Amino acid sequence: MFLLYPFVWATNLLANGVLRLFGVAREQAAHSLSSEELRSVVAEAGAMIPRRHQQMLVSILDLENATVEDIMVPRNEIVGIDVDDDWDRVLEQLRQSQHTRLPVYQGDIDRIVGVLHMKQVVHELVRGRLEHAALIQAASARDAYFVPSGTTLNTQLLNFQRNRHRMAFVVDEYGDIQGLVTIDDILEEIVGEFTTDPAAMMHNDVHAEADGSFVANASATIRALNRSMRWNLPTDGPKTLNGLILEFLETIPEPGTTLKLADYTLEVLQTGESSVKTVRIRPPPVQ
């Protein structure tokens, strides 16, 4: 170190001079870390940072690599109120709803009236005095919030905070609604599922079999399956299990078709006219 010190000093002097020519301060260059470098720092922290906190920090860094399209509730699974439905059916939906906020639309989800907060109508609903016009007026008081499908999760989290919204409709380049994303969905990407029941940690669309395999709904998103089941299915392509299988096979498979993806064995159990319905998944053996 003593012998090479003059060489190191001269190299640092030259490097700092070049940085100044490009307007980069020495302090800025010394303290800026890339996302990958931050991941390495977290991974090498060891016992200094609890394992749970390490996972959360890495998840925060991962927010910039995922979009709202990756975690949204698909269009066909959006729970909402159609004001053109029979009024008795609308009232029954309101009474049985497990959501505090419900999209209200007219005939088609693309014709959004607004977002209904249950506290706006719960008193009238309990007393049996809720009317059709009052429901539409309450929903219209909250304008729907739309976001492009390519919005990254870290950006959308800030947008939710800035605009004081908790729910957004994801639209494609043509303005058609593709799905629904909430602030809870983004927070679950950081801290995991909001549950303390270990038995409830399994994804709702997955059922364990006695032989160690799992039967899954093919419409489930791959990111949700990976997060809840601790799997590593590919996420750089289609968003759902159905899309992953169709992209790999390039055709609608027959029931009984088996394929292998990233060491996971997938067996098609049920198919429809245009999609795969259910799949049996056999994860690779734990090393």
Secondary structure by P-SEA (a helix, b strand, c coil): cccaaaaaaaaaaaaaaaaaaacccaaaaaccccaaaaaaaaaaccccccaaaaaaaaaaaacccccccccccccccbbbbcccccaaaaaaaaaaccccbbbbbccccccccbbbcccccaaaaaaccccaaaaaaaaacbbbbbbcccccaaaaaaaaaaacccbbbbbcccccccccccaaaaaaaaccccccccccccccccccccccbbbbcccccaaaaaaaacccccccccccaaaaaaaaacccccccbbbbcccbbbbbcccccccccbbbbbccccc
